[in-house]
Amino acid sequence: MTGEEIVLGPLPKGITPAREGMRNKVWNVLGHTYSMKAASESSFAFETLDPPGTGVPPHVHPTQDEHIYILEGVFTLYLDGKWETAGPGDTVRMPKGLPHAYYNRGEGMTRGLFWVSPAGKLATLFDQLHNLTDPAEVVRVSALHDVDFLPPGSVEGA
């Protein structure tokens, strides 16, 4: 990860080359690799690479709509009380306020393009989560950045 601060403004024009993060901004968040693809006041996009057995537990973005375009593998998703799967080419829509989670329960890597709108504090959150190893600290810091995790055990199968 670079030490550059992310300053959100209008969406800059340009091309982000394949498999590269915007300005090479890459985060390691509890075993996931997140690579920034675009950032502006109105939206924030990042690519994930998720090893088998990893996931993001149930949480809510109270101020952001979130989408995932599945590039590789199969994501197991919790969407507002229901478990579903999505694979390559599928788009997952998670409106603000919707409890959701995603996991890689397969044997290979998964990869997805995520984006949120508006950008909110998510890029700043990723800066603060980079290389943290304590899940409780991830939950605490996330709550300060408008990402609210549901209590452990509140969702069966999570």
QUIJO-V832955 format. One record per pair of residues at least 12 apart in sequence whose C-alpha atoms are under 7 Angstrom apart, sorted by the first residue. I is the first residue (numbers start at 1). GAP is how many residues later the second one is. D is the distance in whole Angstrom. If there is no record, write none. Layout:
I&GAP&D + I&GAP&D
//
This chain:
1&24&5 + 1&25&5 + 1&26&6 + 2&22&7 + 2&23&6 + 8&31&7 + 8&32&5 + 8&33&5 + 9&31&5 + 9&32&5 + 10&30&5 + 10&31&6 + 11&28&7 + 11&29&5 + 16&21&7 + 21&14&5 + 21&15&5 + 21&16&5 + 22&14&5 + 22&15&5 + 22&16&6 + 27&99&7 + 27&103&5 + 28&102&5 + 28&103&5 + 29&100&6 + 29&101&5 + 29&102&6 + 29&103&7 + 30&102&7 + 30&103&6 + 32&16&7 + 32&17&6 + 32&18&5 + 32&19&7 + 33&15&6 + 33&16&5 + 33&17&7 + 34&12&6 + 34&13&6 + 34&14&5 + 34&15&7 + 35&12&5 + 35&13&7 + 40&79&7 + 41&77&6 + 41&78&6 + 42&75&6 + 42&76&4 + 42&77&5 + 43&72&7 + 43&73&6 + 43&74&4 + 43&75&5 + 43&76&4 + 44&71&5 + 44&72&5 + 44&73&7 + 44&75&5 + 45&69&6 + 45&70&4 + 45&71&7 + 46&67&6 + 46&68&5 + 46&69&6 + 47&65&6 + 47&66&4 + 47&67&6 + 48&63&5 + 48&64&5 + 48&65&7 + 49&60&7 + 49&61&6 + 49&62&5 + 50&54&7 + 50&59&6 + 50&60&5 + 50&61&6 + 51&53&7 + 51&57&7 + 51&58&5 + 51&59&7 + 52&52&5 + 52&53&6 + 52&54&6 + 52&55&6 + 52&56&6 + 52&57&6 + 53&51&6 + 53&52&5 + 54&49&6 + 54&50&6 + 55&47&5 + 55&48&4 + 55&49&6 + 56&45&6 + 56&46&5 + 56&47&6 + 57&44&5 + 57&45&7 + 57&101&6 + 58&41&6 + 58&42&5 + 58&43&4 + 58&91&6 + 58&92&6 + 59&40&5 + 59&41&6 + 59&42&6 + 59&88&7 + 59&89&5 + 59&90&4 + 59&91&5 + 60&37&6 + 60&38&6 + 60&39&5 + 60&40&6 + 60&87&6 + 60&88&5 + 60&89&6 + 61&35&5 + 61&36&6 + 61&85&6 + 61&86&5 + 61&87&7 + 62&34&5 + 62&35&5 + 62&84&7 + 63&33&6 + 64&32&5 + 64&52&6 + 64&53&5 + 64&54&6 + 65&29&6 + 65&30&4 + 65&31&5 + 65&51&5 + 65&52&5 + 66&27&6 + 66&28&5 + 66&29&6 + 66&49&6 + 66&50&4 + 66&51&7 + 67&24&7 + 67&25&5 + 67&26&5 + 67&27&6 + 67&47&6 + 67&48&5 + 67&49&6 + 68&23&6 + 68&24&5 + 68&25&7 + 68&44&6 + 68&45&6 + 68&46&4 + 68&47&7 + 69&20&7 + 69&21&6 + 69&22&4 + 69&23&6 + 69&43&6 + 69&44&5 + 69&45&6 + 70&17&6 + 70&18&5 + 70&19&6 + 70&20&6 + 70&21&6 + 70&41&7 + 70&42&4 + 70&43&6 + 71&17&5 + 71&18&6 + 71&40&5 + 71&41&5 + 71&42&7 + 72&15&7 + 72&16&5 + 72&38&5 + 72&39&5 + 72&40&7 + 73&14&6 + 73&15&6 + 73&35&7 + 73&36&6 + 73&37&4 + 73&38&7 + 74&12&6 + 74&13&4 + 74&30&7 + 74&32&7 + 74&36&6 + 75&12&6 + 75&27&6 + 75&28&6 + 75&29&5 + 76&26&6 + 76&27&5 + 76&28&6 + 76&29&7 + 77&24&6 + 77&25&4 + 77&26&6 + 78&22&5 + 78&23&5 + 78&24&6 + 79&20&6 + 79&21&5 + 79&22&7 + 80&18&6 + 80&19&5 + 80&20&6 + 121&24&5 + 122&23&7 + 125&17&7 + 125&20&6
//
